[in-house]
């Protein structure tokens, strides 16, 4: 694992313990676990999308490549935006305010 042995890992754990404190470690572990789970889910969805794109590639190979790339990029972007909105305090309220301001702007113009 990248040339890290037991002594190096213990030093890293001690530094993390000193930096964050024992009270915050369970929350950090939970957050890391959720992040790993979300990455695995995104990977599964991407493989499913790729398989479905391969099935439709037999019909039209040129359009398949462009549509798959754009769908994949949009999917990853949407998932990351939703994840940030859920985890960062105040972002959801700011996004709601921005959406309401955009609606008002549409109505006024």
Gaussian input, Z-matrix of N, CA and C with variables (Angstrom, degrees):
# hf/3-21g

backbone

0 1
 N
 C     1     B1
 C     2     B2     1     A1
 N     3     B3     2     A2     1     D1
 C     4     B4     3     A3     2     D2
 C     5     B5     4     A4     3     D3
 N     6     B6     5     A5     4     D4
 C     7     B7     6     A6     5     D5
 C     8     B8     7     A7     6     D6
 N     9     B9     8     A8     7     D7
 C    10    B10     9     A9     8     D8
 C    11    B11    10    A10     9     D9
 N    12    B12    11    A11    10    D10
 C    13    B13    12    A12    11    D11
 C    14    B14    13    A13    12    D12
 N    15    B15    14    A14    13    D13
 C    16    B16    15    A15    14    D14
 C    17    B17    16    A16    15    D15
 N    18    B18    17    A17    16    D16
 C    19    B19    18    A18    17    D17
 C    20    B20    19    A19    18    D18
 N    21    B21    20    A20    19    D19
 C    22    B22    21    A21    20    D20
 C    23    B23    22    A22    21    D21
 N    24    B24    23    A23    22    D22
 C    25    B25    24    A24    23    D23
 C    26    B26    25    A25    24    D24
 N    27    B27    26    A26    25    D25
 C    28    B28    27    A27    26    D26
 C    29    B29    28    A28    27    D27
 N    30    B30    29    A29    28    D28
 C    31    B31    30    A30    29    D29
 C    32    B32    31    A31    30    D30
 N    33    B33    32    A32    31    D31
 C    34    B34    33    A33    32    D32
 C    35    B35    34    A34    33    D33
 N    36    B36    35    A35    34    D34
 C    37    B37    36    A36    35    D35
 C    38    B38    37    A37    36    D36
 N    39    B39    38    A38    37    D37
 C    40    B40    39    A39    38    D38
 C    41    B41    40    A40    39    D39
 N    42    B42    41    A41    40    D40
 C    43    B43    42    A42    41    D41
 C    44    B44    43    A43    42    D42
 N    45    B45    44    A44    43    D43
 C    46    B46    45    A45    44    D44
 C    47    B47    46    A46    45    D45
 N    48    B48    47    A47    46    D46
 C    49    B49    48    A48    47    D47
 C    50    B50    49    A49    48    D48
 N    51    B51    50    A50    49    D49
 C    52    B52    51    A51    50    D50
 C    53    B53    52    A52    51    D51
 N    54    B54    53    A53    52    D52
 C    55    B55    54    A54    53    D53
 C    56    B56    55    A55    54    D54
 N    57    B57    56    A56    55    D55
 C    58    B58    57    A57    56    D56
 C    59    B59    58    A58    57    D57
 N    60    B60    59    A59    58    D58
 C    61    B61    60    A60    59    D59
 C    62    B62    61    A61    60    D60
 N    63    B63    62    A62    61    D61
 C    64    B64    63    A63    62    D62
 C    65    B65    64    A64    63    D63
 N    66    B66    65    A65    64    D64
 C    67    B67    66    A66    65    D65
 C    68    B68    67    A67    66    D66
 N    69    B69    68    A68    67    D67
 C    70    B70    69    A69    68    D68
 C    71    B71    70    A70    69    D69
 N    72    B72    71    A71    70    D70
 C    73    B73    72    A72    71    D71
 C    74    B74    73    A73    72    D72
 N    75    B75    74    A74    73    D73
 C    76    B76    75    A75    74    D74
 C    77    B77    76    A76    75    D75
 N    78    B78    77    A77    76    D76
 C    79    B79    78    A78    77    D77
 C    80    B80    79    A79    78    D78
 N    81    B81    80    A80    79    D79
 C    82    B82    81    A81    80    D80
 C    83    B83    82    A82    81    D81
 N    84    B84    83    A83    82    D82
 C    85    B85    84    A84    83    D83
 C    86    B86    85    A85    84    D84
 N    87    B87    86    A86    85    D85
 C    88    B88    87    A87    86    D86
 C    89    B89    88    A88    87    D87
 N    90    B90    89    A89    88    D88
 C    91    B91    90    A90    89    D89
 C    92    B92    91    A91    90    D90
 N    93    B93    92    A92    91    D91
 C    94    B94    93    A93    92    D92
 C    95    B95    94    A94    93    D93
 N    96    B96    95    A95    94    D94
 C    97    B97    96    A96    95    D95
 C    98    B98    97    A97    96    D96
 N    99    B99    98    A98    97    D97
 C   100   B100    99    A99    98    D98
 C   101   B101   100   A100    99    D99
 N   102   B102   101   A101   100   D100
 C   103   B103   102   A102   101   D101
 C   104   B104   103   A103   102   D102
 N   105   B105   104   A104   103   D103
 C   106   B106   105   A105   104   D104
 C   107   B107   106   A106   105   D105
 N   108   B108   107   A107   106   D106
 C   109   B109   108   A108   107   D107
 C   110   B110   109   A109   108   D108
 N   111   B111   110   A110   109   D109
 C   112   B112   111   A111   110   D110
 C   113   B113   112   A112   111   D111
 N   114   B114   113   A113   112   D112
 C   115   B115   114   A114   113   D113
 C   116   B116   115   A115   114   D114
 N   117   B117   116   A116   115   D115
 C   118   B118   117   A117   116   D116
 C   119   B119   118   A118   117   D117
 N   120   B120   119   A119   118   D118
 C   121   B121   120   A120   119   D119
 C   122   B122   121   A121   120   D120
 N   123   B123   122   A122   121   D121
 C   124   B124   123   A123   122   D122
 C   125   B125   124   A124   123   D123
 N   126   B126   125   A125   124   D124
 C   127   B127   126   A126   125   D125
 C   128   B128   127   A127   126   D126
 N   129   B129   128   A128   127   D127
 C   130   B130   129   A129   128   D128
 C   131   B131   130   A130   129   D129
 N   132   B132   131   A131   130   D130
 C   133   B133   132   A132   131   D131
 C   134   B134   133   A133   132   D132
 N   135   B135   134   A134   133   D133
 C   136   B136   135   A135   134   D134
 C   137   B137   136   A136   135   D135
 N   138   B138   137   A137   136   D136
 C   139   B139   138   A138   137   D137
 C   140   B140   139   A139   138   D138
 N   141   B141   140   A140   139   D139
 C   142   B142   141   A141   140   D140
 C   143   B143   142   A142   141   D141
 N   144   B144   143   A143   142   D142
 C   145   B145   144   A144   143   D143
 C   146   B146   145   A145   144   D144
 N   147   B147   146   A146   145   D145
 C   148   B148   147   A147   146   D146
 C   149   B149   148   A148   147   D147
 N   150   B150   149   A149   148   D148
 C   151   B151   150   A150   149   D149
 C   152   B152   151   A151   150   D150
 N   153   B153   152   A152   151   D151
 C   154   B154   153   A153   152   D152
 C   155   B155   154   A154   153   D153
 N   156   B156   155   A155   154   D154
 C   157   B157   156   A156   155   D155
 C   158   B158   157   A157   156   D156
 N   159   B159   158   A158   157   D157
 C   160   B160   159   A159   158   D158
 C   161   B161   160   A160   159   D159
 N   162   B162   161   A161   160   D160
 C   163   B163   162   A162   161   D161
 C   164   B164   163   A163   162   D162
 N   165   B165   164   A164   163   D163
 C   166   B166   165   A165   164   D164
 C   167   B167   166   A166   165   D165
 N   168   B168   167   A167   166   D166
 C   169   B169   168   A168   167   D167
 C   170   B170   169   A169   168   D168
 N   171   B171   170   A170   169   D169
 C   172   B172   171   A171   170   D170
 C   173   B173   172   A172   171   D171
 N   174   B174   173   A173   172   D172
 C   175   B175   174   A174   173   D173
 C   176   B176   175   A175   174   D174
 N   177   B177   176   A176   175   D175
 C   178   B178   177   A177   176   D176
 C   179   B179   178   A178   177   D177
 N   180   B180   179   A179   178   D178
 C   181   B181   180   A180   179   D179
 C   182   B182   181   A181   180   D180
 N   183   B183   182   A182   181   D181
 C   184   B184   183   A183   182   D182
 C   185   B185   184   A184   183   D183
 N   186   B186   185   A185   184   D184
 C   187   B187   186   A186   185   D185
 C   188   B188   187   A187   186   D186
 N   189   B189   188   A188   187   D187
 C   190   B190   189   A189   188   D188
 C   191   B191   190   A190   189   D189
 N   192   B192   191   A191   190   D190
 C   193   B193   192   A192   191   D191
 C   194   B194   193   A193   192   D192
 N   195   B195   194   A194   193   D193
 C   196   B196   195   A195   194   D194
 C   197   B197   196   A196   195   D195
 N   198   B198   197   A197   196   D196
 C   199   B199   198   A198   197   D197
 C   200   B200   199   A199   198   D198
 N   201   B201   200   A200   199   D199
 C   202   B202   201   A201   200   D200
 C   203   B203   202   A202   201   D201
 N   204   B204   203   A203   202   D202
 C   205   B205   204   A204   203   D203
 C   206   B206   205   A205   204   D204
 N   207   B207   206   A206   205   D205
 C   208   B208   207   A207   206   D206
 C   209   B209   208   A208   207   D207
 N   210   B210   209   A209   208   D208
 C   211   B211   210   A210   209   D209
 C   212   B212   211   A211   210   D210
 N   213   B213   212   A212   211   D211
 C   214   B214   213   A213   212   D212
 C   215   B215   214   A214   213   D213
 N   216   B216   215   A215   214   D214
 C   217   B217   216   A216   215   D215
 C   218   B218   217   A217   216   D216
 N   219   B219   218   A218   217   D217
 C   220   B220   219   A219   218   D218
 C   221   B221   220   A220   219   D219
 N   222   B222   221   A221   220   D220
 C   223   B223   222   A222   221   D221
 C   224   B224   223   A223   222   D222
 N   225   B225   224   A224   223   D223
 C   226   B226   225   A225   224   D224
 C   227   B227   226   A226   225   D225
 N   228   B228   227   A227   226   D226
 C   229   B229   228   A228   227   D227
 C   230   B230   229   A229   228   D228
 N   231   B231   230   A230   229   D229
 C   232   B232   231   A231   230   D230
 C   233   B233   232   A232   231   D231
 N   234   B234   233   A233   232   D232
 C   235   B235   234   A234   233   D233
 C   236   B236   235   A235   234   D234
 N   237   B237   236   A236   235   D235
 C   238   B238   237   A237   236   D236
 C   239   B239   238   A238   237   D237
 N   240   B240   239   A239   238   D238
 C   241   B241   240   A240   239   D239
 C   242   B242   241   A241   240   D240
 N   243   B243   242   A242   241   D241
 C   244   B244   243   A243   242   D242
 C   245   B245   244   A244   243   D243
 N   246   B246   245   A245   244   D244
 C   247   B247   246   A246   245   D245
 C   248   B248   247   A247   246   D246
 N   249   B249   248   A248   247   D247
 C   250   B250   249   A249   248   D248
 C   251   B251   250   A250   249   D249
 N   252   B252   251   A251   250   D250
 C   253   B253   252   A252   251   D251
 C   254   B254   253   A253   252   D252
 N   255   B255   254   A254   253   D253
 C   256   B256   255   A255   254   D254
 C   257   B257   256   A256   255   D255
 N   258   B258   257   A257   256   D256
 C   259   B259   258   A258   257   D257
 C   260   B260   259   A259   258   D258
 N   261   B261   260   A260   259   D259
 C   262   B262   261   A261   260   D260
 C   263   B263   262   A262   261   D261
 N   264   B264   263   A263   262   D262
 C   265   B265   264   A264   263   D263
 C   266   B266   265   A265   264   D264
 N   267   B267   266   A266   265   D265
 C   268   B268   267   A267   266   D266
 C   269   B269   268   A268   267   D267
 N   270   B270   269   A269   268   D268
 C   271   B271   270   A270   269   D269
 C   272   B272   271   A271   270   D270
 N   273   B273   272   A272   271   D271
 C   274   B274   273   A273   272   D272
 C   275   B275   274   A274   273   D273
 N   276   B276   275   A275   274   D274
 C   277   B277   276   A276   275   D275
 C   278   B278   277   A277   276   D276
 N   279   B279   278   A278   277   D277
 C   280   B280   279   A279   278   D278
 C   281   B281   280   A280   279   D279
 N   282   B282   281   A281   280   D280
 C   283   B283   282   A282   281   D281
 C   284   B284   283   A283   282   D282
 N   285   B285   284   A284   283   D283
 C   286   B286   285   A285   284   D284
 C   287   B287   286   A286   285   D285
 N   288   B288   287   A287   286   D286
 C   289   B289   288   A288   287   D287
 C   290   B290   289   A289   288   D288
 N   291   B291   290   A290   289   D289
 C   292   B292   291   A291   290   D290
 C   293   B293   292   A292   291   D291
 N   294   B294   293   A293   292   D292
 C   295   B295   294   A294   293   D293
 C   296   B296   295   A295   294   D294
 N   297   B297   296   A296   295   D295
 C   298   B298   297   A297   296   D296
 C   299   B299   298   A298   297   D297
 N   300   B300   299   A299   298   D298
 C   301   B301   300   A300   299   D299
 C   302   B302   301   A301   300   D300
 N   303   B303   302   A302   301   D301
 C   304   B304   303   A303   302   D302
 C   305   B305   304   A304   303   D303
 N   306   B306   305   A305   304   D304
 C   307   B307   306   A306   305   D305
 C   308   B308   307   A307   306   D306
 N   309   B309   308   A308   307   D307
 C   310   B310   309   A309   308   D308
 C   311   B311   310   A310   309   D309
 N   312   B312   311   A311   310   D310
 C   313   B313   312   A312   311   D311
 C   314   B314   313   A313   312   D312
 N   315   B315   314   A314   313   D313
 C   316   B316   315   A315   314   D314
 C   317   B317   316   A316   315   D315
 N   318   B318   317   A317   316   D316
 C   319   B319   318   A318   317   D317
 C   320   B320   319   A319   318   D318
 N   321   B321   320   A320   319   D319
 C   322   B322   321   A321   320   D320
 C   323   B323   322   A322   321   D321
 N   324   B324   323   A323   322   D322
 C   325   B325   324   A324   323   D323
 C   326   B326   325   A325   324   D324

   B1=1.4538
   B2=1.5212
   B3=1.3136
   B4=1.4609
   B5=1.5229
   B6=1.3070
   B7=1.4510
   B8=1.5176
   B9=1.3111
   B10=1.4616
   B11=1.5227
   B12=1.3064
   B13=1.4517
   B14=1.5126
   B15=1.3111
   B16=1.4627
   B17=1.5341
   B18=1.3421
   B19=1.4730
   B20=1.5311
   B21=1.3292
   B22=1.4722
   B23=1.5196
   B24=1.3373
   B25=1.4627
   B26=1.5205
   B27=1.3285
   B28=1.4688
   B29=1.5254
   B30=1.3142
   B31=1.4646
   B32=1.5251
   B33=1.3274
   B34=1.4665
   B35=1.5226
   B36=1.3178
   B37=1.4699
   B38=1.5247
   B39=1.3315
   B40=1.4672
   B41=1.5242
   B42=1.3142
   B43=1.4677
   B44=1.5303
   B45=1.3336
   B46=1.4646
   B47=1.5205
   B48=1.3207
   B49=1.4602
   B50=1.5221
   B51=1.3319
   B52=1.4660
   B53=1.5289
   B54=1.3202
   B55=1.4666
   B56=1.5304
   B57=1.3384
   B58=1.4558
   B59=1.5232
   B60=1.3016
   B61=1.4582
   B62=1.5157
   B63=1.3064
   B64=1.4671
   B65=1.5339
   B66=1.3181
   B67=1.4601
   B68=1.5304
   B69=1.3333
   B70=1.4573
   B71=1.5274
   B72=1.3160
   B73=1.4653
   B74=1.5284
   B75=1.3446
   B76=1.4731
   B77=1.5313
   B78=1.3160
   B79=1.4620
   B80=1.5167
   B81=1.3237
   B82=1.4579
   B83=1.5198
   B84=1.3278
   B85=1.4654
   B86=1.5162
   B87=1.3180
   B88=1.4645
   B89=1.5247
   B90=1.3239
   B91=1.4641
   B92=1.5187
   B93=1.3225
   B94=1.4690
   B95=1.5235
   B96=1.3147
   B97=1.4596
   B98=1.5179
   B99=1.3400
   B100=1.4626
   B101=1.5224
   B102=1.3296
   B103=1.4592
   B104=1.5170
   B105=1.3328
   B106=1.4679
   B107=1.5283
   B108=1.3355
   B109=1.4588
   B110=1.5276
   B111=1.3327
   B112=1.4667
   B113=1.5218
   B114=1.3223
   B115=1.4695
   B116=1.5203
   B117=1.3229
   B118=1.4666
   B119=1.5211
   B120=1.3299
   B121=1.4653
   B122=1.5293
   B123=1.3147
   B124=1.4669
   B125=1.5186
   B126=1.3225
   B127=1.4649
   B128=1.5230
   B129=1.3413
   B130=1.4579
   B131=1.5269
   B132=1.3307
   B133=1.4613
   B134=1.5195
   B135=1.3313
   B136=1.4591
   B137=1.5235
   B138=1.3240
   B139=1.4694
   B140=1.5257
   B141=1.3448
   B142=1.4615
   B143=1.5246
   B144=1.3351
   B145=1.4605
   B146=1.5208
   B147=1.3180
   B148=1.4572
   B149=1.5268
   B150=1.3380
   B151=1.4576
   B152=1.5192
   B153=1.3265
   B154=1.4619
   B155=1.5246
   B156=1.3349
   B157=1.4513
   B158=1.5245
   B159=1.3232
   B160=1.4629
   B161=1.5238
   B162=1.3289
   B163=1.4588
   B164=1.5193
   B165=1.3305
   B166=1.4609
   B167=1.5264
   B168=1.3258
   B169=1.4682
   B170=1.5138
   B171=1.3025
   B172=1.4568
   B173=1.5195
   B174=1.3193
   B175=1.4586
   B176=1.5282
   B177=1.3450
   B178=1.4659
   B179=1.5249
   B180=1.3368
   B181=1.4687
   B182=1.5298
   B183=1.3204
   B184=1.4694
   B185=1.5271
   B186=1.3035
   B187=1.4625
   B188=1.5192
   B189=1.3241
   B190=1.4650
   B191=1.5054
   B192=1.3082
   B193=1.4662
   B194=1.5244
   B195=1.3146
   B196=1.4642
   B197=1.5265
   B198=1.3287
   B199=1.4620
   B200=1.5271
   B201=1.3301
   B202=1.4615
   B203=1.5115
   B204=1.3368
   B205=1.4587
   B206=1.5211
   B207=1.3178
   B208=1.4611
   B209=1.5283
   B210=1.3246
   B211=1.4634
   B212=1.5186
   B213=1.3293
   B214=1.4637
   B215=1.5219
   B216=1.3266
   B217=1.4591
   B218=1.5243
   B219=1.3169
   B220=1.4627
   B221=1.5248
   B222=1.3261
   B223=1.4615
   B224=1.5241
   B225=1.3291
   B226=1.4590
   B227=1.5261
   B228=1.3262
   B229=1.4642
   B230=1.5282
   B231=1.3224
   B232=1.4608
   B233=1.5232
   B234=1.3228
   B235=1.4652
   B236=1.5237
   B237=1.3220
   B238=1.4580
   B239=1.5291
   B240=1.3146
   B241=1.4671
   B242=1.5183
   B243=1.3398
   B244=1.4671
   B245=1.5223
   B246=1.3286
   B247=1.4655
   B248=1.5284
   B249=1.3331
   B250=1.4651
   B251=1.5218
   B252=1.3272
   B253=1.4609
   B254=1.5245
   B255=1.3297
   B256=1.4602
   B257=1.5205
   B258=1.3348
   B259=1.4594
   B260=1.5272
   B261=1.3052
   B262=1.4623
   B263=1.5277
   B264=1.3324
   B265=1.4681
   B266=1.5299
   B267=1.3071
   B268=1.4545
   B269=1.5123
   B270=1.3247
   B271=1.4577
   B272=1.5206
   B273=1.3214
   B274=1.4639
   B275=1.5305
   B276=1.3389
   B277=1.4609
   B278=1.5305
   B279=1.3264
   B280=1.4656
   B281=1.5233
   B282=1.3291
   B283=1.4675
   B284=1.5257
   B285=1.3410
   B286=1.4641
   B287=1.5239
   B288=1.3180
   B289=1.4686
   B290=1.5191
   B291=1.3359
   B292=1.4657
   B293=1.5234
   B294=1.3388
   B295=1.4599
   B296=1.5246
   B297=1.3333
   B298=1.4659
   B299=1.5237
   B300=1.3379
   B301=1.4668
   B302=1.5185
   B303=1.3362
   B304=1.4656
   B305=1.5220
   B306=1.3414
   B307=1.4709
   B308=1.5260
   B309=1.3389
   B310=1.4650
   B311=1.5173
   B312=1.3121
   B313=1.4617
   B314=1.5337
   B315=1.3570
   B316=1.4626
   B317=1.5231
   B318=1.3354
   B319=1.4606
   B320=1.5297
   B321=1.3250
   B322=1.4733
   B323=1.5254
   B324=1.3195
   B325=1.4831
   B326=1.4745
   A1=109.50
   A2=117.80
   A3=124.53
   A4=113.17
   A5=118.55
   A6=121.32
   A7=114.29
   A8=117.67
   A9=121.04
   A10=108.99
   A11=115.59
   A12=120.32
   A13=110.95
   A14=115.61
   A15=121.03
   A16=111.55
   A17=119.54
   A18=117.87
   A19=113.13
   A20=116.24
   A21=119.18
   A22=111.05
   A23=116.53
   A24=119.99
   A25=111.51
   A26=117.38
   A27=120.48
   A28=111.25
   A29=117.08
   A30=120.44
   A31=110.38
   A32=116.53
   A33=120.21
   A34=110.57
   A35=117.28
   A36=121.26
   A37=110.74
   A38=117.51
   A39=120.66
   A40=111.50
   A41=117.36
   A42=120.72
   A43=109.80
   A44=116.60
   A45=120.01
   A46=110.40
   A47=116.89
   A48=121.19
   A49=111.16
   A50=117.41
   A51=120.92
   A52=111.65
   A53=116.11
   A54=120.04
   A55=111.89
   A56=117.34
   A57=120.50
   A58=113.59
   A59=118.17
   A60=120.68
   A61=111.72
   A62=115.47
   A63=120.99
   A64=112.19
   A65=117.97
   A66=120.65
   A67=112.38
   A68=117.36
   A69=120.51
   A70=113.37
   A71=118.71
   A72=121.11
   A73=113.77
   A74=120.15
   A75=118.09
   A76=112.43
   A77=117.18
   A78=120.29
   A79=111.94
   A80=116.06
   A81=120.35
   A82=110.01
   A83=116.70
   A84=120.58
   A85=111.96
   A86=116.43
   A87=120.77
   A88=110.62
   A89=116.18
   A90=120.16
   A91=112.26
   A92=116.18
   A93=119.66
   A94=110.74
   A95=116.73
   A96=120.25
   A97=112.20
   A98=116.26
   A99=120.20
   A100=111.44
   A101=116.20
   A102=120.22
   A103=111.23
   A104=116.93
   A105=120.81
   A106=109.87
   A107=117.04
   A108=120.83
   A109=110.73
   A110=117.15
   A111=121.07
   A112=111.07
   A113=117.20
   A114=120.62
   A115=110.13
   A116=117.39
   A117=120.63
   A118=111.03
   A119=117.44
   A120=120.53
   A121=111.12
   A122=116.91
   A123=120.65
   A124=109.65
   A125=116.91
   A126=120.83
   A127=110.76
   A128=117.34
   A129=121.06
   A130=111.09
   A131=116.60
   A132=120.44
   A133=111.17
   A134=116.28
   A135=119.51
   A136=110.66
   A137=117.27
   A138=119.37
   A139=110.37
   A140=117.52
   A141=120.10
   A142=110.83
   A143=116.49
   A144=120.11
   A145=110.83
   A146=116.13
   A147=120.06
   A148=110.60
   A149=116.99
   A150=120.15
   A151=111.44
   A152=116.75
   A153=119.30
   A154=110.78
   A155=116.83
   A156=119.66
   A157=111.03
   A158=116.70
   A159=119.93
   A160=110.82
   A161=116.15
   A162=119.57
   A163=110.92
   A164=116.52
   A165=119.73
   A166=111.85
   A167=117.50
   A168=120.71
   A169=111.49
   A170=117.27
   A171=120.09
   A172=110.85
   A173=116.47
   A174=120.69
   A175=111.94
   A176=117.71
   A177=121.99
   A178=109.86
   A179=118.72
   A180=121.24
   A181=114.81
   A182=119.75
   A183=121.48
   A184=111.46
   A185=117.23
   A186=120.00
   A187=111.62
   A188=116.35
   A189=120.45
   A190=111.70
   A191=118.52
   A192=122.19
   A193=110.40
   A194=117.07
   A195=120.84
   A196=111.25
   A197=116.90
   A198=119.36
   A199=111.00
   A200=117.20
   A201=119.80
   A202=110.75
   A203=118.04
   A204=120.86
   A205=111.65
   A206=116.92
   A207=119.16
   A208=111.34
   A209=117.59
   A210=120.50
   A211=111.05
   A212=116.20
   A213=120.77
   A214=110.71
   A215=116.94
   A216=120.39
   A217=110.94
   A218=117.40
   A219=121.04
   A220=110.59
   A221=117.31
   A222=121.23
   A223=111.45
   A224=116.41
   A225=120.54
   A226=110.18
   A227=116.65
   A228=120.69
   A229=110.92
   A230=117.23
   A231=120.95
   A232=111.83
   A233=116.90
   A234=120.12
   A235=111.56
   A236=117.21
   A237=119.93
   A238=111.11
   A239=116.99
   A240=120.53
   A241=110.06
   A242=116.76
   A243=119.99
   A244=111.46
   A245=117.22
   A246=121.32
   A247=110.42
   A248=117.13
   A249=120.81
   A250=110.20
   A251=116.18
   A252=120.13
   A253=110.26
   A254=117.22
   A255=120.41
   A256=112.68
   A257=118.41
   A258=120.38
   A259=114.53
   A260=118.84
   A261=120.38
   A262=109.04
   A263=116.62
   A264=119.42
   A265=111.78
   A266=115.67
   A267=121.21
   A268=114.93
   A269=118.60
   A270=120.38
   A271=110.77
   A272=116.89
   A273=119.71
   A274=110.66
   A275=116.42
   A276=119.74
   A277=110.75
   A278=116.18
   A279=119.63
   A280=110.59
   A281=117.36
   A282=120.30
   A283=110.78
   A284=117.13
   A285=120.13
   A286=111.15
   A287=116.83
   A288=120.82
   A289=110.55
   A290=117.10
   A291=121.16
   A292=110.79
   A293=117.35
   A294=120.90
   A295=111.41
   A296=116.43
   A297=120.15
   A298=111.18
   A299=116.77
   A300=120.04
   A301=111.15
   A302=117.21
   A303=120.14
   A304=111.76
   A305=116.96
   A306=120.60
   A307=110.55
   A308=116.77
   A309=120.80
   A310=109.93
   A311=116.88
   A312=121.55
   A313=110.46
   A314=117.04
   A315=120.99
   A316=110.77
   A317=115.69
   A318=120.23
   A319=110.34
   A320=116.76
   A321=121.27
   A322=110.58
   A323=116.81
   A324=117.99
   A325=114.90
   D1=78.72
   D2=175.84
   D3=58.63
   D4=25.90
   D5=177.24
   D6=74.10
   D7=18.09
   D8=178.88
   D9=-93.51
   D10=125.89
   D11=176.82
   D12=-100.89
   D13=-173.22
   D14=-178.81
   D15=-63.07
   D16=-44.20
   D17=-179.72
   D18=-62.17
   D19=-38.91
   D20=179.14
   D21=-65.66
   D22=-42.31
   D23=179.05
   D24=-64.21
   D25=-38.67
   D26=177.64
   D27=-63.86
   D28=-40.12
   D29=177.97
   D30=-64.19
   D31=-42.35
   D32=178.42
   D33=-62.54
   D34=-43.56
   D35=179.30
   D36=-63.01
   D37=-41.66
   D38=178.19
   D39=-63.88
   D40=-41.60
   D41=178.80
   D42=-63.28
   D43=-44.16
   D44=178.46
   D45=-62.72
   D46=-41.82
   D47=179.05
   D48=-62.12
   D49=-43.56
   D50=178.80
   D51=-68.37
   D52=-38.92
   D53=-175.97
   D54=-71.97
   D55=-46.10
   D56=-175.00
   D57=-96.87
   D58=-27.51
   D59=-177.64
   D60=89.79
   D61=157.55
   D62=-175.83
   D63=-69.97
   D64=-27.73
   D65=-177.15
   D66=-70.84
   D67=-31.56
   D68=-176.00
   D69=-91.33
   D70=-12.92
   D71=-177.60
   D72=-59.94
   D73=-42.58
   D74=178.28
   D75=-61.49
   D76=-38.55
   D77=177.90
   D78=-65.70
   D79=-39.51
   D80=177.83
   D81=-64.85
   D82=-42.99
   D83=178.05
   D84=-62.27
   D85=-41.06
   D86=178.15
   D87=-63.43
   D88=-43.77
   D89=178.61
   D90=-62.90
   D91=-41.77
   D92=177.78
   D93=-64.74
   D94=-40.96
   D95=178.66
   D96=-62.09
   D97=-43.68
   D98=178.04
   D99=-64.09
   D100=-38.28
   D101=179.04
   D102=-64.51
   D103=-44.37
   D104=178.76
   D105=-62.87
   D106=-41.84
   D107=179.12
   D108=-62.58
   D109=-42.77
   D110=179.51
   D111=-64.89
   D112=-39.49
   D113=178.23
   D114=-63.58
   D115=-41.12
   D116=177.27
   D117=-63.65
   D118=-41.33
   D119=178.27
   D120=-63.55
   D121=-41.59
   D122=178.26
   D123=-63.62
   D124=-41.12
   D125=179.16
   D126=-62.18
   D127=-42.73
   D128=178.52
   D129=-63.45
   D130=-43.58
   D131=179.77
   D132=-64.50
   D133=-38.90
   D134=179.05
   D135=-65.53
   D136=-39.15
   D137=178.94
   D138=-68.30
   D139=-37.18
   D140=176.21
   D141=-64.67
   D142=-42.78
   D143=178.46
   D144=-63.35
   D145=-39.60
   D146=-179.39
   D147=-66.09
   D148=-40.14
   D149=178.35
   D150=-65.21
   D151=-41.52
   D152=178.51
   D153=-67.93
   D154=-32.79
   D155=177.25
   D156=-69.30
   D157=-35.11
   D158=177.30
   D159=-64.96
   D160=-36.13
   D161=179.07
   D162=-65.84
   D163=-39.09
   D164=179.93
   D165=-82.13
   D166=-11.38
   D167=-179.58
   D168=-67.04
   D169=-27.51
   D170=178.94
   D171=-63.78
   D172=-28.58
   D173=-179.80
   D174=-78.66
   D175=-48.78
   D176=-177.17
   D177=-148.67
   D178=90.49
   D179=-174.33
   D180=-65.10
   D181=-33.34
   D182=-175.67
   D183=-69.70
   D184=-46.50
   D185=-178.20
   D186=-74.01
   D187=-25.70
   D188=-179.53
   D189=-62.99
   D190=-42.86
   D191=-177.07
   D192=-63.58
   D193=-47.36
   D194=-178.77
   D195=-66.17
   D196=-44.33
   D197=-177.04
   D198=-68.36
   D199=-38.47
   D200=179.27
   D201=-65.33
   D202=-44.34
   D203=179.82
   D204=-62.20
   D205=-43.46
   D206=-179.55
   D207=-69.15
   D208=-39.36
   D209=177.72
   D210=-65.17
   D211=-40.99
   D212=-179.88
   D213=-64.34
   D214=-46.42
   D215=179.66
   D216=-62.03
   D217=-43.18
   D218=-179.61
   D219=-66.77
   D220=-39.68
   D221=179.80
   D222=-62.98
   D223=-46.97
   D224=179.82
   D225=-64.32
   D226=-41.41
   D227=179.20
   D228=-62.18
   D229=-46.08
   D230=179.72
   D231=-61.44
   D232=-42.61
   D233=-179.35
   D234=-66.24
   D235=-40.02
   D236=179.19
   D237=-67.63
   D238=-40.79
   D239=178.48
   D240=-62.17
   D241=-46.00
   D242=178.84
   D243=-62.25
   D244=-39.50
   D245=-179.61
   D246=-64.87
   D247=-43.52
   D248=179.65
   D249=-65.26
   D250=-42.06
   D251=-179.75
   D252=-60.93
   D253=-38.48
   D254=-178.96
   D255=-72.57
   D256=-31.33
   D257=-170.96
   D258=-98.54
   D259=-27.09
   D260=-175.90
   D261=-95.85
   D262=122.92
   D263=-178.67
   D264=-64.34
   D265=137.33
   D266=175.85
   D267=89.04
   D268=-15.78
   D269=-177.55
   D270=-71.59
   D271=-37.86
   D272=179.84
   D273=-62.23
   D274=-43.35
   D275=179.12
   D276=-64.94
   D277=-41.22
   D278=179.46
   D279=-64.13
   D280=-40.31
   D281=179.17
   D282=-66.23
   D283=-40.09
   D284=177.46
   D285=-62.48
   D286=-42.62
   D287=178.11
   D288=-62.61
   D289=-42.41
   D290=179.00
   D291=-63.21
   D292=-42.81
   D293=178.88
   D294=-62.19
   D295=-42.37
   D296=178.31
   D297=-65.46
   D298=-39.65
   D299=178.01
   D300=-64.69
   D301=-37.83
   D302=177.29
   D303=-65.51
   D304=-38.32
   D305=177.37
   D306=-63.99
   D307=-44.14
   D308=178.74
   D309=-63.28
   D310=-40.89
   D311=-179.92
   D312=-62.32
   D313=-39.77
   D314=178.24
   D315=-64.42
   D316=-41.63
   D317=-177.73
   D318=-67.34
   D319=-40.71
   D320=-177.27
   D321=-69.46
   D322=-40.28
   D323=-176.76
   D324=-87.83

